[in-house]
Amino acid sequence: MLFLAPVGSILALGFAFYLAVSILKKDEGNEKMKEIAAAVRIGAKAYLKRQYMAVSLFFIVVFFILLALSLFKYLPIFVPFAFLTGGFFSGLSGFIGMTIATQSSNRTAAAAMKSLNSGLRVAFSSGAVMGLTVVGLGLLDLSIWYYFLNWYYSAHPLAVGVDKIGAITSTMLCFGMGASSQALFARVGGGIFTKAADVGADLVGKIEAGIPEDDPRNPAVIADNVGDNVGDVAGMGADLYESYVGSIVATSALGVAAGLGIAGVTVPMVMAAVGVLASIIGTFFVRSKEDASQPVLLAALRKGVFVSSFIVAIASYFLVKYTLGAQHMGVYWSVISGLVAGVLIGLSTEYYTSSTFKPTKTITDASITGPATVIISGIAVGMMSTAIPVLVVCVAIMASYFLSGGATNFNSGLYGIAISAVGMLSTLGITLATDAYGPVADNAGGNAEMSHLPPEVRKRTDALDALGNTTAATGKGFAIGSAALTALALIAAYRDQVYLFGKTMDLNLMNPSVLIGLFIGGMLPFLFCSMTMAAVGRAATKIVVEVRRQFKEIAGLMEGKTKPDYARCVNIATVAAQKEMVIPSLLAITSPIAVGLLVGINAVGGLLMGATVTGFVLAVMMANSGGAWDNAKKYIEEGHHGGKGSPAHKACVVGDTVGDPFKDTSGPSLNILIKLMSMVSIVFASFIIKNTLFK
C-alpha cells in the first residue's frame, strides 16, 4: 500500500498542473491590468531571488556542519543530504505557489467583471495549485527517501539488533529540519516585507493623505501587493509544507517505537495520499451564487472542506482496519479526533474573526471612541479566542491517547496523538487552497482599483478579500493547532532519539534542569515575537518616510498627473526584510543546542514543552486579533459607522496596522518555531549528549 504515496504525489502535482494551465488560459484583462500584474510579478520574483540566495548560504554552512557530524559518527551520513532536500522542496513549493498567484490576480479581477462566482473560481483555483503542490512535493520527498533508504539498508546490513524500519524513520525525521529552516526564513522574511509595505501604505495613504486603499498614487501600493505574494503565499506554502511532512515523519517514527513496524509507517503516508484525492474532489464543490454576503461565501468554501474531510473519514476506516488490524481500530478514532479538532478550530476562528459575528463587531463599535479602544478591544478578542482552540486540542490529545491504547501502551498512545495531527492535515490540499486564495483576491482588488474598473468589480473583489481574511485566519489556526499536536509527537521522538544513544530522561517537574528549560522555552516565543514585531516597525518606518518624501517632492503626484517611484519602496522593503530575518530565525536553531550543551538533555525536553505551550497560545491570540482588526476595518468600509474616511474608519486602520504583524509575521511564524526547535534537538541529540557540560 505504500506505493499509494508516490501515486498520490503524482496525482496532486498532475492536477495542480492542470489547474495552473487552465488559469493561464483565462482572460488577463486590459493593458493596464496586465501592466500592474507584471510589476507585482517582477517585484515578487526579485525578492524571492534575493531571499533564496541569502538562505542558500545558510544551507551550505549547515550542510557542512552536519556532514562533519556525520563523519565523526554523530549522525547517519544521509542526514546532511536529507536536510538539503527538505529545504529545497519547501522553497520550491512556495515558489510555484507564488508564481501562479502573481499570474492569477489580474485574471481574477477580469473574471470578477463577469460574476462573483467567476472571480471566486479563478482565485480558489490559484489557491488549489498552492495546496496541491505542497502535498504533492511533500509526498514525493517522503517517497524518494523511504524507498532509497529501504533499498540501501537492505543492501547494507545494519548492526545486530538495529531495526531497519527504525533506522529509516530516524533518518527521515531529520530532513524535517531542512524544511523547517526554509519555512522559518520564508515566513519571517516574507512577513517583514509584506507588513512593512502594508503598514507604510496604510498609515500615509489612508490616514495622512486620505486616499483609497490600493490607490495608484500611493508609492507603496505595488510593494504592498508584492508583499501579499512573498509573505502570504510563498511564505505560507513553505510553512505548511514543513507542517505536512513533519507530522507524517514524526508519526512514522512513533509507529516504529509503538511496535507497529512497517504498518505504522504505511498508515500516515497512505492517509496523506487519500487526502490528496479527497482534496481534489472537494475543489469541485466550491461554488457561489451572485451574493456577496459573508455567510454565503463561507458556506461555499466550507462545503469543499467538509466533503474532503468526510471522504478521509470513510477511507481511513478501511485503511486502519486492513493495515493495522481490528485490534488497533482505536487508531481510526484518533484520526477522527484530529479531523474534528481541525474543523472545530476553523469554526472557532471564523467566529472570532468574521465581521458577521459579535467579536469583530465589538471592535467596530469601539472605533467610535478612537484608536486606543480599537486596540484594547482587538487584543481582548484575541485573548478570548484562545480558549476554544486550547480546549479542543486538549480534548483531542486526551481522546487520541486513550483511544489508540495509551492506557496499556504508552508508545501506542503517543502514536495516536501523532496520527490525529496527520488526520488534521490530511485535507491540507483544499484547506490551504481556501487560505492561499485570499492574497490573490486581495491583489485582484488592488488591480481593479489601480485599473479604474467599474465599482461593482471592486465590490466583488472586496467581498472575496474579506472572506480571505477569515479563511487566512482559519488556515493559521489550523496550522497552529496541527503544530501543537505535531510538536508533542516530535518531543516524544526526541525522547526516543535520546534512548537510542543509551541515555534516559528525567522530565520530572521537580528536576531543576527541566524547570530551567521550561522557563527558557516559555520565554522564547515572546522574545521571538518581540524581534519580529520590532523588525516590521523598523522596516515600516523606512517605507513611511519614503512615501511621505515622494508625496512632498514629486510634483503632480497627488493630482494623478505623474507616477510614483514604486520600485524604490519595493527595494526598501526587500533590503530590510533580508537584513531583519536573520537573527530571529537563528534564535530557533541555536537555542536548543545552547541549552543542551550548557544544562543537559532534560533541560532541552523542558525547553520544547515550554515553547510548545506558550507558542501555541500566543500564536492563536496574535492571528485572531490581527484577523479581527482587519475585518473590522473592512466592515467600516462597507458603510457602517460613517464608512470610508470617517473617524471610526481611521481608528480601525490604526488597529489593522497593529494587527498586520500580529497575523502575518509573528503569529504564523510561531508554529514553525516550536517545531524547528524540536527538529534541531533531534538532529543534534547525539552531539549534545556527548558534549554537554551537565553530565
C-alpha positions, 0 to 999 in steps of 0.5 A, spaced: 500 500 500 505 504 500 506 505 493 499 509 494 504 515 496 508 516 490 501 515 486 498 520 490 504 525 489 503 524 482 496 525 482 496 532 486 502 535 482 498 532 475 492 536 477 495 542 480 498 542 473 492 542 470 489 547 474 495 552 473 494 551 465 487 552 465 488 559 469 493 561 464 488 560 459 483 565 462 482 572 460 488 577 463 484 583 462 486 590 459 493 593 458 493 596 464 491 590 468 496 586 465 501 592 466 500 592 474 500 584 474 507 584 471 510 589 476 507 585 482 510 579 478 517 582 477 517 585 484 515 578 487 520 574 483 526 579 485 525 578 492 524 571 492 531 571 488 534 575 493 531 571 499 533 564 496 540 566 495 541 569 502 538 562 505 542 558 500 548 560 504 545 558 510 544 551 507 551 550 505 554 552 512 549 547 515 550 542 510 557 542 512 556 542 519 552 536 519 556 532 514 562 533 519 557 530 524 556 525 520 563 523 519 565 523 526 559 518 527 554 523 530 549 522 525 547 517 519 551 520 513 544 521 509 542 526 514 546 532 511 543 530 504 536 529 507 536 536 510 538 539 503 532 536 500 527 538 505 529 545 504 529 545 497 522 542 496 519 547 501 522 553 497 520 550 491 513 549 493 512 556 495 515 558 489 510 555 484 505 557 489 507 564 488 508 564 481 501 562 479 498 567 484 502 573 481 499 570 474 492 569 477 490 576 480 489 580 474 485 574 471 481 574 477 479 581 477 477 580 469 473 574 471 470 578 477 467 583 471 463 577 469 460 574 476 462 573 483 462 566 482 467 567 476 472 571 480 471 566 486 473 560 481 479 563 478 482 565 485 480 558 489 483 555 483 490 559 484 489 557 491 488 549 489 495 549 485 498 552 492 495 546 496 496 541 491 503 542 490 505 542 497 502 535 498 504 533 492 512 535 493 511 533 500 509 526 498 514 525 493 520 527 498 517 522 503 517 517 497 524 518 494 527 517 501 523 511 504 524 507 498 532 509 497 533 508 504 529 501 504 533 499 498 540 501 501 539 498 508 537 492 505 543 492 501 547 494 507 546 490 513 545 494 519 548 492 526 545 486 530 539 488 533 538 495 529 531 495 526 531 497 519 524 500 519 527 504 525 533 506 522 529 509 516 524 513 520 530 516 524 533 518 518 527 521 515 525 525 521 531 529 520 530 532 513 524 535 517 529 540 519 531 542 512 524 544 511 523 547 517 529 552 516 526 554 509 519 555 512 522 559 518 526 564 513 520 564 508 515 566 513 519 571 517 522 574 511 516 574 507 512 577 513 517 583 514 516 585 507 509 584 506 507 588 513 512 593 512 509 595 505 502 594 508 503 598 514 507 604 510 501 604 505 496 604 510 498 609 515 500 615 509 495 613 504 489 612 508 490 616 514 495 622 512 493 623 505 486 620 505 486 616 499 483 609 497 486 603 499 490 600 493 490 607 490 495 608 484 498 614 487 500 611 493 508 609 492 507 603 496 501 600 493 505 595 488 510 593 494 504 592 498 501 587 493 508 584 492 508 583 499 501 579 499 505 574 494 512 573 498 509 573 505 502 570 504 503 565 499 510 563 498 511 564 505 505 560 507 506 554 502 513 553 505 510 553 512 505 548 511 509 544 507 514 543 513 507 542 517 505 536 512 511 532 512 513 533 519 507 530 522 507 524 517 515 523 519 514 524 526 508 519 526 512 514 522 517 514 527 512 513 533 509 507 529 516 504 529 517 505 537 509 503 538 511 496 535 507 497 529 513 496 524 512 497 517 504 498 518 505 504 522 509 507 517 504 505 511 498 508 515 500 516 515 503 516 508 497 512 505 492 517 509 496 523 506 495 520 499 487 519 500 487 526 502 490 528 496 484 525 492 479 527 497 482 534 496 481 534 489 474 532 489 472 537 494 475 543 489 469 541 485 464 543 490 466 550 491 461 554 488 457 561 489 451 564 487 451 572 485 451 574 493 456 577 496 454 576 503 459 573 508 455 567 510 454 565 503 461 565 501 463 561 507 458 556 506 461 555 499 468 554 501 466 550 507 462 545 503 469 543 499 472 542 506 467 538 509 466 533 503 474 532 503 474 531 510 468 526 510 471 522 504 478 521 509 473 519 514 470 513 510 477 511 507 481 511 513 476 506 516 478 501 511 485 503 511 486 502 519 482 496 519 486 492 513 493 495 515 493 495 522 488 490 524 481 490 528 485 490 534 488 497 533 481 500 530 482 505 536 487 508 531 481 510 526 478 514 532 484 518 533 484 520 526 477 522 527 479 526 533 484 530 529 479 531 523 474 534 528 479 538 532 481 541 525 474 543 523 472 545 530 478 550 530 476 553 523 469 554 526 472 557 532 476 562 528 471 564 523 467 566 529 472 570 532 474 573 526 468 574 521 465 581 521 458 577 521 459 575 528 459 579 535 467 579 536 469 583 530 463 587 531 465 589 538 471 592 535 467 596 530 463 599 535 469 601 539 472 605 533 467 610 535 471 612 541 478 612 537 484 608 536 486 606 543 479 602 544 480 599 537 486 596 540 484 594 547 478 591 544 482 587 538 487 584 543 481 582 548 478 578 542 484 575 541 485 573 548 478 570 548 479 566 542 484 562 545 480 558 549 476 554 544 482 552 540 486 550 547 480 546 549 479 542 543 486 540 542 486 538 549 480 534 548 483 531 542 490 529 545 486 526 551 481 522 546 487 520 541 491 517 547 486 513 550 483 511 544 489 508 540 491 504 547 495 509 551 492 506 557 496 499 556 501 502 551 504 508 552 508 508 545 501 506 542 498 512 545 503 517 543 502 514 536 495 516 536 496 523 538 501 523 532 496 520 527 490 525 529 495 531 527 496 527 520 488 526 520 488 534 521 492 535 515 490 530 511 485 535 507 491 540 507 490 540 499 483 544 499 484 547 506 490 551 504 487 552 497 481 556 501 487 560 505 492 561 499 486 564 495 485 570 499 492 574 497 490 573 490 483 576 491 486 581 495 491 583 489 485 582 484 482 588 488 488 592 488 488 591 480 481 593 479 482 599 483 489 601 480 485 599 473 479 604 474 474 598 473 467 599 474 465 599 482 461 593 482 468 589 480 471 592 486 465 590 490 466 583 488 473 583 489 472 586 496 467 581 498 472 575 496 478 579 500 474 579 506 472 572 506 480 571 505 481 574 511 477 569 515 479 563 511 487 566 512 485 566 519 482 559 519 488 556 515 493 559 521 489 556 526 489 550 523 496 550 522 497 552 529 493 547 532 496 541 527 503 544 530 501 543 537 499 536 536 505 535 531 510 538 536 508 533 542 509 527 537 516 530 535 518 531 543 516 524 544 521 522 538 526 526 541 525 522 547 526 516 543 532 519 539 535 520 546 534 512 548 537 510 542 544 513 544 543 509 551 541 515 555 534 516 559 530 522 561 528 525 567 522 530 565 520 530 572 517 537 574 521 537 580 528 536 576 531 543 576 534 542 569 527 541 566 524 547 570 530 551 567 528 549 560 521 550 561 522 557 563 527 558 557 522 555 552 516 559 555 520 565 554 522 564 547 516 565 543 515 572 546 522 574 545 521 571 538 515 575 537 518 581 540 524 581 534 519 580 529 514 585 531 520 590 532 523 588 525 516 590 521 516 597 525 523 598 523 522 596 516 515 600 516 518 606 518 523 606 512 517 605 507 513 611 511 518 616 510 519 614 503 512 615 501 511 621 505 518 624 501 515 622 494 508 625 496 512 632 498 517 632 492 514 629 486 510 634 483 503 632 480 503 626 484 497 627 488 493 630 482 494 623 478 498 627 473 505 623 474 507 616 477 510 614 483 517 611 484 514 604 486 520 600 485 524 604 490 519 602 496 519 595 493 527 595 494 526 598 501 522 593 503 526 587 500 533 590 503 530 590 510 526 584 510 533 580 508 537 584 513 531 583 519 530 575 518 536 573 520 537 573 527 530 571 529 530 565 525 537 563 528 534 564 535 530 557 533 536 553 531 541 555 536 537 555 542 536 548 543 543 546 542 545 552 547 541 549 552 543 542 551 550 543 551 550 548 557 544 544 562 543 537 559 538 533 555 532 534 560 533 541 560 532 541 552 525 536 553 523 542 558 525 547 553 520 544 547 514 543 552 515 550 554 515 553 547 510 548 545 505 551 550 506 558 550 507 558 542 501 555 541 497 560 545 500 566 543 500 564 536 492 563 536 491 570 540 496 574 535 492 571 528 485 572 531 486 579 533 490 581 527 484 577 523 479 581 527 482 588 526 482 587 519 475 585 518 473 590 522 476 595 518 473 592 512 466 592 515 467 600 516 468 600 509 462 597 507 458 603 510 457 602 517 459 607 522 460 613 517 464 608 512 470 610 508 474 616 511 470 617 517 473 617 524 471 610 526 474 608 519 481 611 521 481 608 528 480 601 525 486 602 520 490 604 526 488 597 529 489 593 522 496 596 522 497 593 529 494 587 527 498 586 520 504 583 524 500 580 529 497 575 523 502 575 518 509 575 521 509 573 528 503 569 529 504 564 523 511 564 524 510 561 531 508 554 529 514 553 525 518 555 531 516 550 536 517 545 531 524 547 528 526 547 535 524 540 536 527 538 529 534 541 531 534 537 538 533 531 534 538 532 529 543 534 534 541 529 540 547 525 539 552 531 539 549 534 545 549 528 549 556 527 548 558 534 549 554 537 554 557 540 560 551 537 565 553 530 565 
